Amino acid sequence: MRKIYDAIIIGSGAAAFSVADWLYKENITDLAIVTENRLSGTSRNAGSDKQTYYKLSMDGFSQDSPYKMASDIFKSGSCDGEKLYLQALHSSRCFLRLCDYGVGFPQDEFGGFPGYKTDHDNTVRATSIGPLTSKVMTERLEDVVINKNHTPLFDNRQAIEILKDGNKAIGITVLNTETNDFEDFYGRNIICATGAPACIYENSVYPESQHGMTGVLMDAGVRLCNFSQWQYGMASVDFRWNVSGSFMQVVPRFVSVDENGNEAEFLNVYFSDKTEMFDNIFLKGYQWPFSYERAELSSRIDIAVHNEIKNGKRVYLDYTKNPEGFSKDLLGDEAREYLFKNNAFGETPIERLEKLNPKAIDVYKRQSIDLYTQMLRIAVCAQHNNGGVLTDNNYETDVKGLYVIGEAAGTFGLARPGGTALNDTQVGGLLCAKHIKSKSGVESASDIEIDASEKYKGFEIDEKVDYSFIKTKMSNFAAFLRNKEECEQLLSEINDILSALPFKHRSLSDYFYDKDMLISAKALLETIIGEMSLTGSRGGAVYIENDEVIKENAYYRGFLTITDCGKVSFLEARAVPIINEPFEGYLKNI
């Protein structure tokens, strides 16, 4: 008889280990974790100057509540108020669990958790342990799940298909990348925690080991929610890392270099005077994501960087020298007061960074990049998919028993405060586990006689076909600047490629990666064209039609965008709920 797990978890990041632990706490212990590479993925390999965890305020004096936290995010538009409320409501419980597991978030002398302002937010809900917050979270959770709970982990397994009985998920087929064999795993619940489709773009801050499996989930019959809503921002490209926060607040020099090696400072063309330019560089620290609403403000810097690269130049941040004409007296009040308060005035950007956040320098030093002597090559890169797979309040998809948590799920709308994704990995795991626990009479997969891996036997492989040009075009025409005509042409090219599947590849793993990338890119283009032709420019993207920027139609902020088999529709967003029941009513139910 085949082994049937109570739950199979795909992935090995913060979301995957979170749900594994929450399931164990619910006494659901017959689990299996399946991952293509335990040490890969965004949670373990991504960060910024001080990677943010966003939670309910716990500093001891800020007035906050779950309703207020959810409402603040909901105001950005195209969000599900109920899901945001659940995230806010459970954030403290999830955050304190991480503290108990040894994630050392800063505390004041009385035990409060001080915070700071992050992007898309005016509160101080953000906290951090430095550049590697999500890495440490993952390691601490993994230690509990693997070493304490003894949950089995199957490594080097690339998920390629969700197995179904009707509309019920019953297992997965994987490619064992060590043996090139196909294997089937069966479970009563399948939980996907594999992150966003990071494979879509050439200019990407996702670690190269992060791919995602959105295409596999689409093949299983899920719908997508807000899939066009991405977050883009400046990042280093030789080593993929966000240059947000402190990297901008110390006001570095922006330099472009042409093919002949000629250097030029180019930002002065985009700003009326030095004070405006210096202030907007500083503001990029916590206005790091590109924003259509700030396209004439700090996001002008993203456009300037993109234009230089599009014109065949390379763009760098230089911390060894000040921007031309720099003086602290030319800084606006906010920037000058911030640097003074943090004792971070120095003669050069690197001296200011050393005083403000030396750990940010260490991130690059560990990659043999010396910011004291070397310039840092950057581009505007894809960083986060605010949308993803459509799920309910329990993170269950349209396919019964198939859950999607973490960044693979479509949780956020037009904008999100930095660090909300880390909170979502923890709350999503909790809610998913509680729902699985609550289900009675769970359908058994024991009578299902499917040997799905058999159909892949004899799969032909040959030379690898190079589809990197698709990623290049996606970055040029379907990222934060989106050109309708170019998107339509690219969609036609991808449809032609997909119609010829299966095609020959150098390896089975490459074949399934490319297939997933093409399906995901196709869905994104379909969503961009179907949605933004009505909504216009909004969130993290500018929409261009016939060489004209289309302004936002704010009416659609009240709706979620749903993509189903290439067709786009709009679902009215649920408001943040107000619960006003008497306490005694709940007491009676205990």
C-alpha positions as CSV (number, residue, x, y, z in Angstrom):
1,M,0.0,0.0,0.0
2,R,1.3,3.4,-0.9
3,K,2.4,5.7,1.9
4,I,-0.2,8.5,2.4
5,Y,0.9,11.6,4.4
6,D,-1.6,13.8,6.3
7,A,0.1,16.7,4.6
8,I,2.9,17.2,2.0
9,I,4.7,20.6,2.1
10,I,6.5,21.7,-1.0
11,G,9.4,24.1,-0.2
12,S,12.0,24.8,2.5
13,G,11.7,28.5,3.3
14,A,10.1,30.5,6.1
15,A,6.6,29.6,5.0
16,A,7.2,25.9,4.5
17,F,8.9,25.4,7.9
18,S,6.3,27.7,9.5
19,V,3.3,25.5,8.4
20,A,5.2,22.3,9.3
21,D,5.6,23.6,12.8
22,W,2.0,24.8,13.2
23,L,0.7,21.5,11.9
24,Y,2.9,19.7,14.5
25,K,1.4,21.9,17.2
26,E,-2.0,20.8,16.1
27,N,-0.9,17.2,16.5
28,I,-0.8,16.6,12.8
29,T,2.6,14.9,12.7
30,D,2.5,12.6,9.7
31,L,4.1,15.1,7.4
32,A,6.7,15.2,4.6
33,I,8.6,18.2,3.3
34,V,9.6,18.0,-0.4
35,T,12.0,20.5,-1.8
36,E,14.2,20.9,-4.9
37,N,17.1,22.3,-2.8
38,R,16.9,22.8,0.9
39,L,19.4,25.7,0.8
40,S,17.9,27.5,-2.1
41,G,14.9,29.9,-2.2
42,T,14.3,33.5,-1.3
43,S,13.8,33.2,2.4
44,R,17.4,31.8,2.9
45,N,19.1,33.9,0.3
46,A,17.6,37.4,0.1
47,G,17.7,40.6,2.1
48,S,18.4,44.3,2.2
49,D,20.2,46.8,4.3
50,K,18.0,45.8,7.3
51,Q,15.5,43.2,6.1
52,T,12.1,44.1,7.6
53,Y,9.5,42.1,9.5
54,Y,6.2,44.0,9.6
55,K,3.9,43.4,12.6
56,L,1.4,44.9,15.0
57,S,3.2,47.7,17.0
58,M,4.6,46.3,20.2
59,D,6.9,49.1,21.3
60,G,4.8,49.8,24.3
61,F,3.5,53.3,23.4
62,S,2.2,53.4,19.8
63,Q,-1.5,53.2,19.5
64,D,-2.3,50.3,17.3
65,S,-4.8,47.5,16.7
66,P,-5.4,44.7,14.2
67,Y,-8.2,46.7,12.7
68,K,-6.0,49.8,12.3
69,M,-3.1,47.7,10.8
70,A,-5.4,46.0,8.3
71,S,-7.1,49.3,7.4
72,D,-3.8,51.0,6.8
73,I,-2.8,48.4,4.2
74,F,-6.3,48.2,2.8
75,K,-6.2,51.9,1.8
76,S,-3.6,51.2,-0.8
77,G,-6.2,49.5,-2.9
78,S,-7.2,46.2,-4.5
79,C,-6.7,44.2,-1.3
80,D,-8.9,41.7,0.5
81,G,-9.8,43.3,3.8
82,E,-10.7,40.1,5.6
83,K,-7.3,38.5,4.8
84,L,-5.4,41.6,5.9
85,Y,-7.4,41.6,9.2
86,L,-6.4,37.9,9.8
87,Q,-2.8,38.8,9.1
88,A,-2.9,41.7,11.6
89,L,-4.9,39.7,14.2
90,H,-2.4,36.8,14.3
91,S,0.8,38.8,13.8
92,S,1.7,39.1,17.5
93,R,1.3,35.4,18.1
94,C,3.4,34.5,15.2
95,F,6.1,37.1,15.9
96,L,6.5,36.1,19.5
97,R,6.8,32.4,18.5
98,L,9.9,33.5,16.4
99,C,11.3,35.3,19.4
100,D,10.8,32.2,21.5
101,Y,12.7,30.2,18.8
102,G,15.7,32.5,19.1
103,V,15.2,35.1,16.4
104,G,16.7,38.0,18.3
105,F,14.5,41.0,17.4
106,P,15.7,44.2,19.2
107,Q,14.0,45.0,22.6
108,D,14.2,48.1,24.8
109,E,15.1,48.0,28.5
110,F,11.5,47.2,29.5
111,G,11.0,44.4,26.9
112,G,9.2,46.4,24.3
113,F,9.9,45.9,20.6
114,P,10.9,49.2,19.0
115,G,10.2,49.8,15.4
116,Y,10.9,52.0,12.4
117,K,9.1,53.3,9.3
118,T,9.4,51.1,6.2
119,D,8.3,51.7,2.6
120,H,4.6,52.3,1.9
121,D,4.0,53.0,5.6
122,N,3.9,55.9,8.0
123,T,3.9,53.9,11.3
124,V,6.7,52.2,13.2
125,R,5.5,48.6,12.9
126,A,8.7,47.5,11.1
127,T,11.4,45.6,12.9
128,S,14.6,43.7,11.8
129,I,17.6,41.8,13.1
130,G,19.7,43.2,10.2
131,P,20.2,42.2,6.5
132,L,19.5,38.5,7.0
133,T,16.2,38.5,8.9
134,S,14.4,35.9,6.8
135,K,17.5,33.7,6.7
136,V,17.7,33.5,10.5
137,M,13.9,33.0,10.7
138,T,14.2,30.0,8.3
139,E,17.1,28.5,10.1
140,R,15.4,28.7,13.5
141,L,12.2,27.3,12.2
142,E,14.1,24.5,10.4
143,D,15.9,23.5,13.6
144,V,12.5,23.0,15.4
145,V,10.9,21.2,12.5
146,I,13.7,18.9,11.5
147,N,15.7,18.4,14.7
148,K,13.0,18.7,17.4
149,N,9.8,17.6,15.5
150,H,11.8,15.1,13.3
151,T,9.7,15.9,10.2
152,P,11.2,14.0,7.2
153,L,12.6,16.2,4.4
154,F,13.1,14.9,0.8
155,D,15.6,17.0,-0.9
156,N,16.5,17.3,-4.6
157,R,12.9,16.8,-5.7
158,Q,11.5,19.2,-8.3
159,A,7.7,19.3,-8.2
160,I,6.3,19.1,-11.7
161,E,2.6,18.1,-11.3
162,I,-0.2,18.2,-8.7
163,L,-2.0,14.9,-8.7
164,K,-5.8,15.1,-8.5
165,D,-8.9,12.9,-8.0
166,G,-11.6,15.1,-9.6
167,N,-11.1,18.4,-7.9
168,K,-9.3,17.0,-4.9
169,A,-5.5,17.2,-4.6
170,I,-4.1,13.8,-3.6
171,G,-0.4,14.1,-4.2
172,I,2.5,15.4,-6.4
173,T,4.8,14.0,-9.0
174,V,8.4,15.1,-8.7
175,L,11.6,14.8,-10.6
176,N,14.5,13.5,-8.5
177,T,17.2,15.8,-9.8
178,E,20.0,13.5,-8.6
179,T,18.8,10.3,-10.4
180,N,16.6,11.8,-13.1
181,D,13.8,9.5,-11.9
182,F,10.2,10.5,-11.5
183,E,8.5,9.8,-8.1
184,D,5.0,10.2,-6.7
185,F,4.2,11.4,-3.2
186,Y,0.6,11.0,-1.9
187,G,-1.1,13.1,0.8
188,R,-4.5,14.2,2.1
189,N,-3.4,17.8,2.0
190,I,-0.9,19.5,-0.3
191,I,0.7,22.8,0.8
192,C,2.7,24.8,-1.7
193,A,5.2,27.2,-0.2
194,T,7.5,27.8,-3.1
195,G,7.5,31.5,-3.5
196,A,6.8,33.7,-6.5
197,P,7.6,32.9,-10.1
198,A,11.0,34.5,-9.8
199,C,12.0,32.9,-13.2
200,I,10.0,35.5,-15.3
201,Y,12.4,38.4,-15.4
202,E,16.1,39.0,-16.4
203,N,16.5,42.0,-14.1
204,S,15.6,40.3,-10.8
205,V,16.7,40.6,-7.2
206,Y,15.4,37.1,-6.5
207,P,18.3,34.7,-5.8
208,E,19.1,32.6,-8.9
209,S,18.2,29.5,-7.0
210,Q,14.6,30.7,-6.7
211,H,12.2,29.5,-9.4
212,G,8.7,29.0,-8.0
213,M,6.0,26.7,-9.4
214,T,3.1,29.0,-10.4
215,G,2.9,27.3,-13.8
216,V,2.5,23.9,-12.2
217,L,-0.3,25.2,-9.9
218,M,-2.0,26.8,-12.9
219,D,-1.9,23.4,-14.7
220,A,-3.7,22.0,-11.6
221,G,-6.6,24.4,-12.1
222,V,-6.1,27.3,-9.7
223,R,-7.0,30.9,-10.4
224,L,-4.7,33.9,-9.9
225,C,-5.4,37.0,-7.9
226,N,-3.7,40.4,-8.6
227,F,-1.0,38.6,-10.6
228,S,0.0,41.8,-12.4
229,Q,0.8,43.6,-9.1
230,W,4.5,43.3,-8.6
231,Q,7.1,45.3,-6.7
232,Y,10.2,46.6,-8.5
233,G,13.1,48.5,-7.2
234,M,16.8,49.2,-7.5
235,A,19.1,46.3,-6.7
236,S,22.7,45.2,-7.3
237,V,22.9,42.7,-10.2
238,D,26.4,41.0,-9.9
239,F,25.3,40.0,-6.5
240,R,21.5,40.2,-6.2
241,W,20.6,42.4,-3.2
242,N,18.2,45.3,-2.6
243,V,19.8,48.7,-2.3
244,S,17.1,50.1,-0.1
245,G,17.1,51.8,3.3
246,S,20.6,52.8,4.4
247,F,22.1,52.3,1.0
248,M,20.1,55.3,-0.2
249,Q,19.9,57.4,3.0
250,V,23.6,58.0,2.9
251,V,23.1,59.7,-0.5
252,P,25.5,57.8,-2.8
253,R,26.6,59.0,-6.3
254,F,24.8,57.6,-9.3
255,V,27.1,57.0,-12.3
256,S,26.5,55.6,-15.8
257,V,29.3,54.2,-17.9
258,D,29.1,53.9,-21.7
259,E,30.8,51.3,-23.9
260,N,34.0,53.4,-24.1
261,G,34.3,53.6,-20.3
262,N,33.1,57.3,-20.0
263,E,31.5,58.1,-16.7
264,A,28.6,60.5,-16.2
265,E,26.4,61.6,-13.3
266,F,23.0,61.6,-14.9
267,L,20.4,62.3,-12.2
268,N,20.8,66.1,-12.4
269,V,18.9,66.0,-15.7
270,Y,15.8,64.7,-13.9
271,F,15.7,67.2,-11.0
272,S,15.4,70.9,-10.9
273,D,18.2,71.5,-8.3
274,K,20.6,69.8,-6.0
275,T,18.5,69.9,-2.9
276,E,15.6,68.2,-4.7
277,M,17.9,65.5,-6.1
278,F,19.7,64.8,-2.8
279,D,16.4,64.6,-0.9
280,N,14.9,62.2,-3.4
281,I,17.9,59.9,-3.2
282,F,17.6,59.9,0.6
283,L,13.8,59.2,0.4
284,K,14.4,56.2,-1.8
285,G,15.6,54.6,1.4
286,Y,12.0,54.0,2.6
287,Q,10.4,54.7,-0.8
288,W,12.5,52.0,-2.4
289,P,9.8,50.3,-4.6
290,F,8.9,52.0,-7.8
291,S,5.5,53.7,-7.5
292,Y,3.3,55.2,-10.2
293,E,2.1,57.8,-7.6
294,R,5.7,58.8,-7.1
295,A,6.7,58.7,-10.7
296,E,7.3,62.5,-10.6
297,L,9.0,62.3,-7.2
298,S,11.5,59.8,-5.9
299,S,10.6,57.1,-8.5
300,R,12.1,59.4,-11.1
301,I,15.3,57.8,-10.0
302,D,14.1,54.4,-11.1
303,I,13.1,55.8,-14.5
304,A,16.4,57.5,-14.9
305,V,18.4,54.3,-14.1
306,H,16.2,52.3,-16.5
307,N,16.7,54.8,-19.3
308,E,20.5,54.8,-19.0
309,I,20.5,51.0,-19.2
310,K,18.1,50.9,-22.1
311,N,20.5,53.2,-23.9
312,G,23.3,50.7,-23.6
313,K,25.0,52.0,-20.5
314,R,25.8,50.4,-17.2
315,V,24.7,52.1,-14.0
316,Y,26.5,52.1,-10.7
317,L,26.3,53.4,-7.2
318,D,29.5,54.9,-6.0
319,Y,30.0,55.2,-2.2
320,T,33.6,56.4,-2.5
321,K,32.7,59.9,-3.7
322,N,29.9,62.4,-3.0
323,P,27.5,63.3,-5.8
324,E,28.7,66.4,-7.6
325,G,28.0,69.5,-5.5
326,F,27.0,67.6,-2.4
327,S,26.8,69.4,0.9
328,K,24.9,68.5,4.1
329,D,23.7,72.1,4.0
330,L,21.8,71.4,0.8
331,L,19.9,68.5,2.3
332,G,16.3,69.0,3.3
333,D,15.2,69.0,6.9
334,E,14.2,65.3,7.0
335,A,17.4,63.9,5.6
336,R,19.6,66.3,7.6
337,E,17.8,65.5,10.9
338,Y,17.9,61.8,10.2
339,L,21.6,61.6,9.6
340,F,22.3,64.0,12.5
341,K,20.1,61.9,14.9
342,N,22.0,58.7,13.9
343,N,25.4,60.4,14.1
344,A,25.9,59.4,10.4
345,F,27.5,62.5,8.9
346,G,30.7,61.6,7.2
347,E,32.8,63.1,4.4
348,T,31.8,60.4,1.9
349,P,28.8,58.0,1.4
350,I,30.8,55.0,2.6
351,E,31.8,56.9,5.8
352,R,28.1,57.7,6.3
353,L,27.1,54.1,5.7
354,E,29.8,52.9,8.1
355,K,28.2,55.0,10.8
356,L,24.6,54.4,9.9
357,N,24.6,50.6,9.2
358,P,28.0,48.8,9.0
359,K,26.2,45.5,8.5
360,A,25.1,46.7,5.1
361,I,28.8,47.0,4.1
362,D,29.5,43.5,5.4
363,V,26.8,42.0,3.1
364,Y,28.9,42.9,0.1
365,K,32.2,42.2,1.7
366,R,31.1,38.6,2.2
367,Q,30.7,38.5,-1.6
368,S,34.2,40.0,-2.3
369,I,32.7,43.4,-3.2
370,D,34.5,46.2,-1.4
371,L,32.3,49.3,-1.2
372,Y,35.3,51.3,0.0
373,T,37.0,50.9,-3.3
374,Q,34.4,49.5,-5.9
375,M,31.4,50.8,-7.5
376,L,28.2,48.7,-7.3
377,R,26.4,47.9,-10.6
378,I,22.6,48.2,-10.3
379,A,19.3,47.9,-12.2
380,V,15.6,48.2,-11.5
381,C,14.7,44.7,-10.6
382,A,11.6,42.6,-9.9
383,Q,11.5,42.0,-6.1
384,H,8.1,40.8,-5.0
385,N,4.8,39.6,-6.5
386,N,2.1,41.2,-4.5
387,G,-0.4,38.9,-6.2
388,G,-0.3,35.2,-6.9
389,V,-2.6,32.2,-6.6
390,L,-6.2,33.0,-5.4
391,T,-6.8,31.5,-1.9
392,D,-9.6,31.8,0.7
393,N,-9.1,32.9,4.3
394,N,-7.6,29.5,5.1
395,Y,-5.1,29.7,2.2
396,E,-6.9,26.9,0.3
397,T,-7.2,27.2,-3.5
398,D,-10.1,26.3,-5.8
399,V,-8.7,22.8,-5.7
400,K,-9.8,21.1,-2.6
401,G,-7.0,20.1,-0.2
402,L,-4.5,22.3,-2.2
403,Y,-3.1,25.2,-0.1
404,V,-0.8,27.9,-1.2
405,I,1.0,30.1,1.4
406,G,3.8,32.7,1.4
407,E,4.6,34.7,-1.7
408,A,3.1,32.2,-4.0
409,A,-0.3,33.2,-2.7
410,G,-2.1,36.4,-4.0
411,T,-2.3,38.3,-0.7
412,F,-1.5,41.9,-1.4
413,G,-2.8,44.6,-3.8
414,L,-1.3,47.8,-5.3
415,A,1.2,48.3,-2.5
416,R,2.3,46.7,0.7
417,P,4.5,47.9,3.6
418,G,8.0,46.3,3.5
419,G,8.1,43.2,5.6
420,T,4.5,42.2,5.3
421,A,5.6,39.2,3.3
422,L,7.5,37.8,6.3
423,N,4.5,38.2,8.5
424,D,2.4,36.5,5.8
425,T,4.6,33.4,5.8
426,Q,4.0,32.9,9.5
427,V,0.3,33.8,9.7
428,G,-0.5,31.8,6.5
429,G,1.1,28.7,8.0
430,L,-0.9,29.1,11.2
431,L,-4.3,29.5,9.4
432,C,-3.6,26.7,7.0
433,A,-2.7,24.4,9.8
434,K,-5.8,25.3,11.9
435,H,-8.0,24.7,8.9
436,I,-6.5,21.2,8.2
437,K,-7.0,20.4,11.8
438,S,-10.6,21.4,11.8
439,K,-11.6,19.2,8.8
440,S,-13.5,16.1,9.7
441,G,-13.8,13.0,7.6
442,V,-10.8,13.9,5.5
443,E,-10.9,12.0,2.2
444,S,-8.4,9.2,2.0
445,A,-6.2,8.8,-1.1
446,S,-5.5,5.1,-0.3
447,D,-7.9,3.8,-3.0
448,I,-6.6,6.0,-5.8
449,E,-4.4,3.9,-8.1
450,I,-2.4,6.4,-10.0
451,D,1.2,5.9,-11.1
452,A,1.5,9.4,-12.5
453,S,5.3,9.2,-12.9
454,E,4.9,6.5,-15.5
455,K,3.7,8.9,-18.2
456,Y,7.1,10.7,-18.0
457,K,9.2,7.6,-18.7
458,G,11.2,7.8,-21.8
459,F,10.9,11.6,-21.9
460,E,13.3,12.8,-24.7
461,I,16.0,15.3,-23.9
462,D,18.6,16.8,-26.2
463,E,20.3,20.2,-26.5
464,K,19.0,23.0,-24.4
465,V,16.9,25.7,-26.1
466,D,17.7,29.1,-24.8
467,Y,14.7,31.2,-23.8
468,S,16.6,33.9,-21.9
469,F,15.4,36.4,-24.5
470,I,11.9,36.0,-23.1
471,K,13.1,37.1,-19.7
472,T,14.9,40.1,-21.3
473,K,11.8,41.2,-23.1
474,M,9.7,40.8,-19.9
475,S,12.1,43.1,-18.1
476,N,12.1,45.6,-20.9
477,F,8.3,45.7,-21.6
478,A,6.4,44.0,-18.8
479,A,8.0,45.2,-15.6
480,F,7.5,48.6,-14.0
481,L,7.2,50.2,-17.5
482,R,4.6,48.2,-19.4
483,N,4.1,48.7,-23.1
484,K,0.8,47.3,-24.4
485,E,1.9,46.7,-28.0
486,E,5.2,45.0,-26.9
487,C,3.3,42.9,-24.4
488,E,0.9,41.7,-27.1
489,Q,3.8,40.8,-29.4
490,L,5.6,38.9,-26.6
491,L,2.4,37.0,-25.7
492,S,2.1,35.9,-29.3
493,E,5.7,34.6,-29.2
494,I,5.2,32.7,-26.0
495,N,2.0,31.1,-27.3
496,D,3.9,29.9,-30.3
497,I,6.6,28.3,-28.1
498,L,4.1,26.7,-25.8
499,S,2.1,25.2,-28.8
500,A,5.2,23.2,-29.7
501,L,5.6,21.5,-26.3
502,P,7.2,19.2,-25.4
503,F,10.5,20.4,-26.9
504,K,14.0,19.0,-26.5
505,H,16.2,20.1,-23.7
506,R,19.6,19.4,-22.3
507,S,18.1,18.2,-19.1
508,L,14.7,17.2,-17.7
509,S,15.0,19.8,-14.9
510,D,15.6,22.6,-17.4
511,Y,12.6,21.5,-19.4
512,F,10.3,21.8,-16.5
513,Y,11.8,25.1,-15.3
514,D,11.3,26.6,-18.8
515,K,7.8,25.3,-19.1
516,D,6.9,26.8,-15.8
517,M,8.5,30.1,-16.7
518,L,6.6,30.3,-20.0
519,I,3.2,29.5,-18.5
520,S,3.8,32.0,-15.7
521,A,5.0,34.7,-18.1
522,K,2.0,34.1,-20.4
523,A,-0.4,34.5,-17.5
524,L,1.3,37.7,-16.4
525,L,1.1,39.2,-19.9
526,E,-2.6,38.2,-20.2
527,T,-3.3,39.8,-16.9
528,I,-1.4,43.0,-17.7
529,I,-3.3,43.4,-21.0
530,G,-6.7,42.4,-19.7
531,E,-6.5,44.5,-16.5
532,M,-4.5,47.6,-17.3
533,S,-6.3,48.4,-20.5
534,L,-9.1,49.3,-18.0
535,T,-7.3,50.3,-14.9
536,G,-4.5,52.3,-16.5
537,S,-1.2,52.8,-14.7
538,R,-1.2,52.0,-11.0
539,G,0.7,50.5,-8.1
540,G,4.2,49.5,-9.1
541,A,3.8,50.0,-12.9
542,V,3.2,52.5,-15.6
543,Y,1.0,51.4,-18.5
544,I,1.9,52.8,-22.0
545,E,-0.4,52.5,-25.0
546,N,0.5,54.0,-28.4
547,D,3.4,55.7,-26.7
548,E,1.1,57.4,-24.3
549,V,1.1,56.9,-20.5
550,I,-2.5,55.9,-19.5
551,K,-3.5,57.4,-16.2
552,E,-5.1,55.4,-13.4
553,N,-8.8,54.7,-13.3
554,A,-9.1,54.7,-9.5
555,Y,-12.5,53.0,-9.6
556,Y,-10.8,49.6,-9.9
557,R,-9.0,50.1,-6.5
558,G,-12.1,48.5,-5.0
559,F,-11.6,45.3,-6.9
560,L,-9.3,42.3,-7.0
561,T,-8.1,41.1,-10.5
562,I,-8.9,37.5,-11.1
563,T,-7.1,35.6,-13.9
564,D,-8.7,32.3,-15.0
565,C,-7.3,30.4,-18.1
566,G,-6.3,33.7,-19.7
567,K,-9.5,35.5,-19.0
568,V,-9.4,38.5,-16.7
569,S,-12.3,39.6,-14.4
570,F,-12.8,41.8,-11.4
571,L,-14.0,40.7,-7.9
572,E,-15.2,43.3,-5.4
573,A,-12.8,43.5,-2.5
574,R,-14.1,42.7,0.9
575,A,-13.8,45.4,3.5
576,V,-11.9,45.0,6.7
577,P,-14.4,43.4,9.1
578,I,-15.6,45.1,12.3
579,I,-16.4,42.6,15.0
580,N,-18.8,43.9,17.6
581,E,-20.2,40.8,19.4
582,P,-20.6,40.7,23.2
583,F,-17.9,38.8,25.0
584,E,-20.4,36.6,26.8
585,G,-21.5,35.1,23.5
586,Y,-18.0,33.8,22.9
587,L,-17.7,32.6,26.5
588,K,-20.7,30.4,26.1
589,N,-19.1,28.5,23.2
590,I,-16.0,27.4,25.3
